Amino acid sequence: MRTRICDSPSCGDVLALAATMDRVLISHDFETMPGHFYQLLEQSPSPGLVLIPQIRAIGQAVEDLRIAWTCLEAEEFKNRIVYLPL
């Protein structure tokens, strides 16, 4: 079951929530997420951000995530943006 956090959370809010939960955030927002991510890093560390193009087929995106998860250590996601496909 998914929990709705709020009606329209900002990118910064979503990144901050993921950081407090020690979770890497996965998004297709190449436009605004990187800027918000770097603003967050000025205040606190982050588990990381993974960006996947929205036009990527779901099956390909899942496979890209599987490969990244298999090939990268958790520390390699911290405080950085990982662009998929690798």
Gaussian input, Z-matrix of N, CA and C with variables (Angstrom, degrees):
# hf/3-21g

backbone

0 1
 N
 C     1     B1
 C     2     B2     1     A1
 N     3     B3     2     A2     1     D1
 C     4     B4     3     A3     2     D2
 C     5     B5     4     A4     3     D3
 N     6     B6     5     A5     4     D4
 C     7     B7     6     A6     5     D5
 C     8     B8     7     A7     6     D6
 N     9     B9     8     A8     7     D7
 C    10    B10     9     A9     8     D8
 C    11    B11    10    A10     9     D9
 N    12    B12    11    A11    10    D10
 C    13    B13    12    A12    11    D11
 C    14    B14    13    A13    12    D12
 N    15    B15    14    A14    13    D13
 C    16    B16    15    A15    14    D14
 C    17    B17    16    A16    15    D15
 N    18    B18    17    A17    16    D16
 C    19    B19    18    A18    17    D17
 C    20    B20    19    A19    18    D18
 N    21    B21    20    A20    19    D19
 C    22    B22    21    A21    20    D20
 C    23    B23    22    A22    21    D21
 N    24    B24    23    A23    22    D22
 C    25    B25    24    A24    23    D23
 C    26    B26    25    A25    24    D24
 N    27    B27    26    A26    25    D25
 C    28    B28    27    A27    26    D26
 C    29    B29    28    A28    27    D27
 N    30    B30    29    A29    28    D28
 C    31    B31    30    A30    29    D29
 C    32    B32    31    A31    30    D30
 N    33    B33    32    A32    31    D31
 C    34    B34    33    A33    32    D32
 C    35    B35    34    A34    33    D33
 N    36    B36    35    A35    34    D34
 C    37    B37    36    A36    35    D35
 C    38    B38    37    A37    36    D36
 N    39    B39    38    A38    37    D37
 C    40    B40    39    A39    38    D38
 C    41    B41    40    A40    39    D39
 N    42    B42    41    A41    40    D40
 C    43    B43    42    A42    41    D41
 C    44    B44    43    A43    42    D42
 N    45    B45    44    A44    43    D43
 C    46    B46    45    A45    44    D44
 C    47    B47    46    A46    45    D45
 N    48    B48    47    A47    46    D46
 C    49    B49    48    A48    47    D47
 C    50    B50    49    A49    48    D48
 N    51    B51    50    A50    49    D49
 C    52    B52    51    A51    50    D50
 C    53    B53    52    A52    51    D51
 N    54    B54    53    A53    52    D52
 C    55    B55    54    A54    53    D53
 C    56    B56    55    A55    54    D54
 N    57    B57    56    A56    55    D55
 C    58    B58    57    A57    56    D56
 C    59    B59    58    A58    57    D57
 N    60    B60    59    A59    58    D58
 C    61    B61    60    A60    59    D59
 C    62    B62    61    A61    60    D60
 N    63    B63    62    A62    61    D61
 C    64    B64    63    A63    62    D62
 C    65    B65    64    A64    63    D63
 N    66    B66    65    A65    64    D64
 C    67    B67    66    A66    65    D65
 C    68    B68    67    A67    66    D66
 N    69    B69    68    A68    67    D67
 C    70    B70    69    A69    68    D68
 C    71    B71    70    A70    69    D69
 N    72    B72    71    A71    70    D70
 C    73    B73    72    A72    71    D71
 C    74    B74    73    A73    72    D72
 N    75    B75    74    A74    73    D73
 C    76    B76    75    A75    74    D74
 C    77    B77    76    A76    75    D75
 N    78    B78    77    A77    76    D76
 C    79    B79    78    A78    77    D77
 C    80    B80    79    A79    78    D78
 N    81    B81    80    A80    79    D79
 C    82    B82    81    A81    80    D80
 C    83    B83    82    A82    81    D81
 N    84    B84    83    A83    82    D82
 C    85    B85    84    A84    83    D83
 C    86    B86    85    A85    84    D84
 N    87    B87    86    A86    85    D85
 C    88    B88    87    A87    86    D86
 C    89    B89    88    A88    87    D87
 N    90    B90    89    A89    88    D88
 C    91    B91    90    A90    89    D89
 C    92    B92    91    A91    90    D90
 N    93    B93    92    A92    91    D91
 C    94    B94    93    A93    92    D92
 C    95    B95    94    A94    93    D93
 N    96    B96    95    A95    94    D94
 C    97    B97    96    A96    95    D95
 C    98    B98    97    A97    96    D96
 N    99    B99    98    A98    97    D97
 C   100   B100    99    A99    98    D98
 C   101   B101   100   A100    99    D99
 N   102   B102   101   A101   100   D100
 C   103   B103   102   A102   101   D101
 C   104   B104   103   A103   102   D102
 N   105   B105   104   A104   103   D103
 C   106   B106   105   A105   104   D104
 C   107   B107   106   A106   105   D105
 N   108   B108   107   A107   106   D106
 C   109   B109   108   A108   107   D107
 C   110   B110   109   A109   108   D108
 N   111   B111   110   A110   109   D109
 C   112   B112   111   A111   110   D110
 C   113   B113   112   A112   111   D111
 N   114   B114   113   A113   112   D112
 C   115   B115   114   A114   113   D113
 C   116   B116   115   A115   114   D114
 N   117   B117   116   A116   115   D115
 C   118   B118   117   A117   116   D116
 C   119   B119   118   A118   117   D117
 N   120   B120   119   A119   118   D118
 C   121   B121   120   A120   119   D119
 C   122   B122   121   A121   120   D120
 N   123   B123   122   A122   121   D121
 C   124   B124   123   A123   122   D122
 C   125   B125   124   A124   123   D123
 N   126   B126   125   A125   124   D124
 C   127   B127   126   A126   125   D125
 C   128   B128   127   A127   126   D126
 N   129   B129   128   A128   127   D127
 C   130   B130   129   A129   128   D128
 C   131   B131   130   A130   129   D129
 N   132   B132   131   A131   130   D130
 C   133   B133   132   A132   131   D131
 C   134   B134   133   A133   132   D132
 N   135   B135   134   A134   133   D133
 C   136   B136   135   A135   134   D134
 C   137   B137   136   A136   135   D135
 N   138   B138   137   A137   136   D136
 C   139   B139   138   A138   137   D137
 C   140   B140   139   A139   138   D138
 N   141   B141   140   A140   139   D139
 C   142   B142   141   A141   140   D140
 C   143   B143   142   A142   141   D141
 N   144   B144   143   A143   142   D142
 C   145   B145   144   A144   143   D143
 C   146   B146   145   A145   144   D144
 N   147   B147   146   A146   145   D145
 C   148   B148   147   A147   146   D146
 C   149   B149   148   A148   147   D147
 N   150   B150   149   A149   148   D148
 C   151   B151   150   A150   149   D149
 C   152   B152   151   A151   150   D150
 N   153   B153   152   A152   151   D151
 C   154   B154   153   A153   152   D152
 C   155   B155   154   A154   153   D153
 N   156   B156   155   A155   154   D154
 C   157   B157   156   A156   155   D155
 C   158   B158   157   A157   156   D156
 N   159   B159   158   A158   157   D157
 C   160   B160   159   A159   158   D158
 C   161   B161   160   A160   159   D159
 N   162   B162   161   A161   160   D160
 C   163   B163   162   A162   161   D161
 C   164   B164   163   A163   162   D162
 N   165   B165   164   A164   163   D163
 C   166   B166   165   A165   164   D164
 C   167   B167   166   A166   165   D165
 N   168   B168   167   A167   166   D166
 C   169   B169   168   A168   167   D167
 C   170   B170   169   A169   168   D168
 N   171   B171   170   A170   169   D169
 C   172   B172   171   A171   170   D170
 C   173   B173   172   A172   171   D171
 N   174   B174   173   A173   172   D172
 C   175   B175   174   A174   173   D173
 C   176   B176   175   A175   174   D174
 N   177   B177   176   A176   175   D175
 C   178   B178   177   A177   176   D176
 C   179   B179   178   A178   177   D177
 N   180   B180   179   A179   178   D178
 C   181   B181   180   A180   179   D179
 C   182   B182   181   A181   180   D180
 N   183   B183   182   A182   181   D181
 C   184   B184   183   A183   182   D182
 C   185   B185   184   A184   183   D183
 N   186   B186   185   A185   184   D184
 C   187   B187   186   A186   185   D185
 C   188   B188   187   A187   186   D186
 N   189   B189   188   A188   187   D187
 C   190   B190   189   A189   188   D188
 C   191   B191   190   A190   189   D189
 N   192   B192   191   A191   190   D190
 C   193   B193   192   A192   191   D191
 C   194   B194   193   A193   192   D192
 N   195   B195   194   A194   193   D193
 C   196   B196   195   A195   194   D194
 C   197   B197   196   A196   195   D195
 N   198   B198   197   A197   196   D196
 C   199   B199   198   A198   197   D197
 C   200   B200   199   A199   198   D198
 N   201   B201   200   A200   199   D199
 C   202   B202   201   A201   200   D200
 C   203   B203   202   A202   201   D201
 N   204   B204   203   A203   202   D202
 C   205   B205   204   A204   203   D203
 C   206   B206   205   A205   204   D204
 N   207   B207   206   A206   205   D205
 C   208   B208   207   A207   206   D206
 C   209   B209   208   A208   207   D207
 N   210   B210   209   A209   208   D208
 C   211   B211   210   A210   209   D209
 C   212   B212   211   A211   210   D210
 N   213   B213   212   A212   211   D211
 C   214   B214   213   A213   212   D212
 C   215   B215   214   A214   213   D213
 N   216   B216   215   A215   214   D214
 C   217   B217   216   A216   215   D215
 C   218   B218   217   A217   216   D216
 N   219   B219   218   A218   217   D217
 C   220   B220   219   A219   218   D218
 C   221   B221   220   A220   219   D219
 N   222   B222   221   A221   220   D220
 C   223   B223   222   A222   221   D221
 C   224   B224   223   A223   222   D222
 N   225   B225   224   A224   223   D223
 C   226   B226   225   A225   224   D224
 C   227   B227   226   A226   225   D225
 N   228   B228   227   A227   226   D226
 C   229   B229   228   A228   227   D227
 C   230   B230   229   A229   228   D228
 N   231   B231   230   A230   229   D229
 C   232   B232   231   A231   230   D230
 C   233   B233   232   A232   231   D231
 N   234   B234   233   A233   232   D232
 C   235   B235   234   A234   233   D233
 C   236   B236   235   A235   234   D234
 N   237   B237   236   A236   235   D235
 C   238   B238   237   A237   236   D236
 C   239   B239   238   A238   237   D237
 N   240   B240   239   A239   238   D238
 C   241   B241   240   A240   239   D239
 C   242   B242   241   A241   240   D240
 N   243   B243   242   A242   241   D241
 C   244   B244   243   A243   242   D242
 C   245   B245   244   A244   243   D243
 N   246   B246   245   A245   244   D244
 C   247   B247   246   A246   245   D245
 C   248   B248   247   A247   246   D246
 N   249   B249   248   A248   247   D247
 C   250   B250   249   A249   248   D248
 C   251   B251   250   A250   249   D249
 N   252   B252   251   A251   250   D250
 C   253   B253   252   A252   251   D251
 C   254   B254   253   A253   252   D252
 N   255   B255   254   A254   253   D253
 C   256   B256   255   A255   254   D254
 C   257   B257   256   A256   255   D255

   B1=1.4383
   B2=1.5208
   B3=1.3163
   B4=1.4584
   B5=1.5248
   B6=1.3156
   B7=1.4578
   B8=1.5116
   B9=1.3030
   B10=1.4574
   B11=1.5186
   B12=1.3147
   B13=1.4543
   B14=1.5234
   B15=1.2903
   B16=1.4585
   B17=1.5193
   B18=1.3144
   B19=1.4602
   B20=1.5166
   B21=1.3029
   B22=1.4648
   B23=1.5283
   B24=1.3233
   B25=1.4598
   B26=1.5299
   B27=1.3254
   B28=1.4596
   B29=1.5243
   B30=1.3143
   B31=1.4682
   B32=1.5267
   B33=1.3204
   B34=1.4568
   B35=1.5197
   B36=1.3430
   B37=1.4678
   B38=1.5216
   B39=1.3143
   B40=1.4678
   B41=1.5280
   B42=1.3221
   B43=1.4642
   B44=1.5219
   B45=1.3308
   B46=1.4647
   B47=1.5217
   B48=1.3385
   B49=1.4581
   B50=1.5251
   B51=1.3258
   B52=1.4724
   B53=1.5218
   B54=1.3290
   B55=1.4679
   B56=1.5302
   B57=1.3390
   B58=1.4658
   B59=1.5206
   B60=1.3216
   B61=1.4631
   B62=1.5285
   B63=1.3359
   B64=1.4697
   B65=1.5246
   B66=1.3405
   B67=1.4625
   B68=1.5186
   B69=1.3135
   B70=1.4569
   B71=1.5285
   B72=1.3187
   B73=1.4642
   B74=1.5259
   B75=1.3224
   B76=1.4583
   B77=1.5205
   B78=1.3276
   B79=1.4622
   B80=1.5269
   B81=1.3186
   B82=1.4619
   B83=1.5274
   B84=1.3311
   B85=1.4658
   B86=1.5343
   B87=1.3162
   B88=1.4679
   B89=1.5259
   B90=1.3243
   B91=1.4700
   B92=1.5251
   B93=1.3404
   B94=1.4620
   B95=1.5223
   B96=1.3248
   B97=1.4665
   B98=1.5285
   B99=1.3274
   B100=1.4746
   B101=1.5323
   B102=1.3194
   B103=1.4623
   B104=1.5185
   B105=1.3291
   B106=1.4661
   B107=1.5257
   B108=1.3269
   B109=1.4633
   B110=1.5286
   B111=1.3334
   B112=1.4601
   B113=1.5285
   B114=1.3367
   B115=1.4657
   B116=1.5270
   B117=1.3313
   B118=1.4545
   B119=1.5287
   B120=1.3232
   B121=1.4675
   B122=1.5262
   B123=1.3257
   B124=1.4653
   B125=1.5251
   B126=1.3419
   B127=1.4626
   B128=1.5224
   B129=1.3199
   B130=1.4632
   B131=1.5214
   B132=1.3396
   B133=1.4650
   B134=1.5343
   B135=1.3231
   B136=1.4607
   B137=1.5249
   B138=1.3301
   B139=1.4654
   B140=1.5291
   B141=1.3554
   B142=1.4577
   B143=1.5183
   B144=1.3212
   B145=1.4557
   B146=1.5227
   B147=1.3157
   B148=1.4677
   B149=1.5208
   B150=1.3230
   B151=1.4602
   B152=1.5247
   B153=1.3321
   B154=1.4567
   B155=1.5251
   B156=1.3245
   B157=1.4642
   B158=1.5318
   B159=1.3186
   B160=1.4560
   B161=1.5296
   B162=1.3272
   B163=1.4660
   B164=1.5272
   B165=1.3265
   B166=1.4655
   B167=1.5253
   B168=1.3168
   B169=1.4599
   B170=1.5282
   B171=1.3283
   B172=1.4590
   B173=1.5227
   B174=1.3241
   B175=1.4598
   B176=1.5170
   B177=1.3269
   B178=1.4630
   B179=1.5288
   B180=1.3288
   B181=1.4668
   B182=1.5318
   B183=1.3255
   B184=1.4666
   B185=1.5223
   B186=1.3091
   B187=1.4701
   B188=1.5330
   B189=1.3344
   B190=1.4702
   B191=1.5302
   B192=1.3297
   B193=1.4666
   B194=1.5233
   B195=1.3164
   B196=1.4702
   B197=1.5167
   B198=1.3180
   B199=1.4649
   B200=1.5238
   B201=1.3342
   B202=1.4727
   B203=1.5218
   B204=1.3309
   B205=1.4565
   B206=1.5311
   B207=1.3254
   B208=1.4612
   B209=1.5240
   B210=1.3240
   B211=1.4676
   B212=1.5316
   B213=1.3261
   B214=1.4612
   B215=1.5233
   B216=1.3168
   B217=1.4613
   B218=1.5179
   B219=1.3201
   B220=1.4694
   B221=1.5260
   B222=1.3109
   B223=1.4716
   B224=1.5237
   B225=1.3277
   B226=1.4614
   B227=1.5290
   B228=1.3162
   B229=1.4596
   B230=1.5277
   B231=1.3211
   B232=1.4656
   B233=1.5189
   B234=1.3226
   B235=1.4687
   B236=1.5199
   B237=1.3163
   B238=1.4675
   B239=1.5111
   B240=1.3288
   B241=1.4553
   B242=1.5276
   B243=1.3199
   B244=1.4590
   B245=1.5320
   B246=1.3217
   B247=1.4634
   B248=1.5274
   B249=1.3212
   B250=1.4555
   B251=1.5184
   B252=1.3270
   B253=1.4494
   B254=1.5312
   B255=1.3419
   B256=1.4742
   B257=1.5037
   A1=109.55
   A2=117.37
   A3=122.53
   A4=109.40
   A5=114.88
   A6=120.27
   A7=107.91
   A8=116.57
   A9=120.66
   A10=108.28
   A11=116.86
   A12=121.53
   A13=110.80
   A14=117.90
   A15=122.68
   A16=108.36
   A17=116.11
   A18=119.61
   A19=113.60
   A20=117.66
   A21=119.72
   A22=110.32
   A23=116.28
   A24=118.83
   A25=111.17
   A26=115.76
   A27=119.37
   A28=109.13
   A29=115.36
   A30=120.28
   A31=110.59
   A32=115.65
   A33=119.92
   A34=112.15
   A35=116.17
   A36=120.39
   A37=111.14
   A38=116.46
   A39=120.81
   A40=110.08
   A41=117.25
   A42=120.82
   A43=111.32
   A44=116.72
   A45=120.68
   A46=110.96
   A47=117.00
   A48=120.78
   A49=110.47
   A50=117.26
   A51=120.49
   A52=110.46
   A53=116.82
   A54=120.65
   A55=111.00
   A56=117.77
   A57=119.58
   A58=111.27
   A59=116.37
   A60=120.86
   A61=111.73
   A62=116.72
   A63=123.68
   A64=111.30
   A65=114.97
   A66=121.93
   A67=110.52
   A68=116.53
   A69=121.82
   A70=106.75
   A71=116.43
   A72=120.62
   A73=109.27
   A74=116.17
   A75=122.20
   A76=107.54
   A77=116.15
   A78=120.50
   A79=110.11
   A80=115.62
   A81=120.76
   A82=110.09
   A83=117.01
   A84=122.74
   A85=110.39
   A86=115.31
   A87=121.05
   A88=111.39
   A89=117.94
   A90=122.26
   A91=112.57
   A92=117.23
   A93=119.37
   A94=114.65
   A95=118.59
   A96=120.43
   A97=113.86
   A98=119.86
   A99=117.52
   A100=112.94
   A101=117.98
   A102=120.49
   A103=111.72
   A104=116.44
   A105=120.07
   A106=110.92
   A107=116.16
   A108=120.45
   A109=110.44
   A110=116.78
   A111=119.25
   A112=111.80
   A113=117.27
   A114=120.09
   A115=110.48
   A116=116.74
   A117=120.75
   A118=110.92
   A119=116.66
   A120=120.44
   A121=112.46
   A122=117.49
   A123=120.04
   A124=111.38
   A125=116.75
   A126=121.24
   A127=113.29
   A128=116.75
   A129=119.85
   A130=110.00
   A131=116.52
   A132=119.15
   A133=110.85
   A134=115.18
   A135=121.39
   A136=109.83
   A137=116.70
   A138=119.76
   A139=112.44
   A140=117.11
   A141=120.68
   A142=113.15
   A143=113.70
   A144=122.70
   A145=107.87
   A146=116.18
   A147=122.05
   A148=107.05
   A149=116.18
   A150=121.31
   A151=109.97
   A152=114.40
   A153=122.03
   A154=107.67
   A155=119.04
   A156=119.90
   A157=111.70
   A158=116.15
   A159=120.95
   A160=111.92
   A161=117.17
   A162=119.82
   A163=112.79
   A164=116.77
   A165=121.16
   A166=108.88
   A167=117.31
   A168=121.15
   A169=109.62
   A170=116.92
   A171=120.97
   A172=111.69
   A173=116.83
   A174=120.20
   A175=112.54
   A176=116.33
   A177=120.81
   A178=110.59
   A179=116.65
   A180=120.54
   A181=110.59
   A182=116.48
   A183=120.33
   A184=109.98
   A185=117.11
   A186=120.45
   A187=110.42
   A188=117.74
   A189=121.15
   A190=110.56
   A191=116.58
   A192=120.58
   A193=111.04
   A194=116.48
   A195=120.12
   A196=111.22
   A197=116.51
   A198=120.96
   A199=110.63
   A200=116.48
   A201=119.69
   A202=110.52
   A203=117.09
   A204=121.21
   A205=110.46
   A206=116.57
   A207=120.70
   A208=111.90
   A209=117.11
   A210=121.49
   A211=114.56
   A212=117.02
   A213=120.16
   A214=110.33
   A215=115.51
   A216=121.19
   A217=108.77
   A218=117.32
   A219=121.52
   A220=111.16
   A221=117.58
   A222=121.90
   A223=112.32
   A224=116.97
   A225=120.65
   A226=112.72
   A227=117.57
   A228=121.57
   A229=111.28
   A230=117.05
   A231=121.74
   A232=111.94
   A233=114.65
   A234=123.63
   A235=113.96
   A236=116.57
   A237=118.44
   A238=111.15
   A239=112.84
   A240=120.73
   A241=107.24
   A242=116.07
   A243=122.34
   A244=106.24
   A245=115.68
   A246=121.12
   A247=108.73
   A248=116.00
   A249=120.66
   A250=109.82
   A251=119.17
   A252=125.41
   A253=111.67
   A254=114.73
   A255=120.39
   A256=111.12
   D1=133.51
   D2=179.88
   D3=-90.46
   D4=142.36
   D5=176.18
   D6=-103.59
   D7=127.58
   D8=177.34
   D9=-82.77
   D10=124.12
   D11=-175.21
   D12=-79.62
   D13=-49.92
   D14=176.01
   D15=-162.85
   D16=172.03
   D17=-175.65
   D18=-63.81
   D19=-42.89
   D20=-178.29
   D21=-148.90
   D22=76.03
   D23=179.92
   D24=-67.23
   D25=144.12
   D26=176.91
   D27=-78.56
   D28=164.94
   D29=177.68
   D30=-57.33
   D31=-42.14
   D32=179.35
   D33=-61.94
   D34=-40.17
   D35=178.79
   D36=-64.62
   D37=-42.37
   D38=-179.28
   D39=-65.49
   D40=-43.02
   D41=177.92
   D42=-63.38
   D43=-42.88
   D44=179.70
   D45=-63.82
   D46=-41.64
   D47=178.12
   D48=-62.39
   D49=-46.00
   D50=178.34
   D51=-59.22
   D52=-40.38
   D53=179.81
   D54=-64.92
   D55=-42.46
   D56=-179.84
   D57=-66.04
   D58=-26.48
   D59=178.61
   D60=-92.01
   D61=1.19
   D62=-177.98
   D63=55.99
   D64=47.26
   D65=-179.39
   D66=-120.68
   D67=139.67
   D68=171.90
   D69=-73.78
   D70=133.28
   D71=179.39
   D72=-93.08
   D73=134.44
   D74=177.19
   D75=-110.85
   D76=129.46
   D77=-175.46
   D78=-146.93
   D79=164.01
   D80=171.67
   D81=-114.91
   D82=12.15
   D83=-178.13
   D84=-87.80
   D85=83.56
   D86=179.56
   D87=-74.42
   D88=-18.12
   D89=-174.36
   D90=-77.70
   D91=-52.07
   D92=-172.58
   D93=-109.61
   D94=-26.92
   D95=-176.24
   D96=-59.58
   D97=-43.71
   D98=-179.43
   D99=-57.84
   D100=-43.19
   D101=179.41
   D102=-63.07
   D103=-44.69
   D104=178.14
   D105=-64.99
   D106=-36.79
   D107=179.35
   D108=-61.55
   D109=-46.65
   D110=-178.59
   D111=-69.23
   D112=-30.42
   D113=173.80
   D114=-65.41
   D115=-41.63
   D116=177.63
   D117=-62.02
   D118=-40.68
   D119=-179.08
   D120=-63.19
   D121=-25.87
   D122=176.88
   D123=-66.95
   D124=-22.45
   D125=-176.66
   D126=-104.36
   D127=-32.82
   D128=-175.88
   D129=-162.59
   D130=160.98
   D131=177.12
   D132=-70.33
   D133=163.15
   D134=-179.59
   D135=-134.19
   D136=145.31
   D137=174.71
   D138=-67.17
   D139=-18.26
   D140=176.34
   D141=125.44
   D142=168.98
   D143=-179.71
   D144=-135.48
   D145=131.63
   D146=175.28
   D147=-113.49
   D148=127.30
   D149=178.25
   D150=-112.58
   D151=128.79
   D152=179.77
   D153=-124.69
   D154=130.99
   D155=178.67
   D156=-58.31
   D157=136.68
   D158=-178.87
   D159=-63.17
   D160=-27.72
   D161=-179.51
   D162=-77.40
   D163=-7.77
   D164=178.70
   D165=-67.54
   D166=132.19
   D167=177.30
   D168=-61.03
   D169=145.76
   D170=-176.51
   D171=-56.76
   D172=-44.45
   D173=179.28
   D174=-59.88
   D175=-41.52
   D176=177.83
   D177=-66.96
   D178=-40.57
   D179=179.70
   D180=-63.11
   D181=-42.63
   D182=178.25
   D183=-63.18
   D184=-42.83
   D185=178.62
   D186=-64.66
   D187=-41.18
   D188=177.11
   D189=-59.37
   D190=-43.60
   D191=178.56
   D192=-64.48
   D193=-41.06
   D194=178.28
   D195=-61.05
   D196=-44.31
   D197=179.06
   D198=-63.56
   D199=-45.94
   D200=179.32
   D201=-60.62
   D202=-44.05
   D203=-178.54
   D204=-64.86
   D205=-36.13
   D206=-179.68
   D207=-74.01
   D208=-39.19
   D209=-171.99
   D210=-89.83
   D211=-22.26
   D212=-176.18
   D213=-110.54
   D214=142.99
   D215=172.98
   D216=-80.42
   D217=156.51
   D218=179.64
   D219=-54.98
   D220=-37.61
   D221=-179.97
   D222=-62.71
   D223=-26.18
   D224=-179.14
   D225=-75.15
   D226=-14.12
   D227=175.69
   D228=-88.69
   D229=-27.08
   D230=-173.30
   D231=-58.72
   D232=130.70
   D233=174.86
   D234=59.38
   D235=26.88
   D236=176.74
   D237=-144.55
   D238=162.98
   D239=175.69
   D240=-101.90
   D241=129.03
   D242=176.04
   D243=-107.46
   D244=123.28
   D245=179.23
   D246=-98.48
   D247=125.45
   D248=177.23
   D249=-108.08
   D250=147.60
   D251=1.88
   D252=-70.77
   D253=154.28
   D254=-178.08
   D255=-64.52

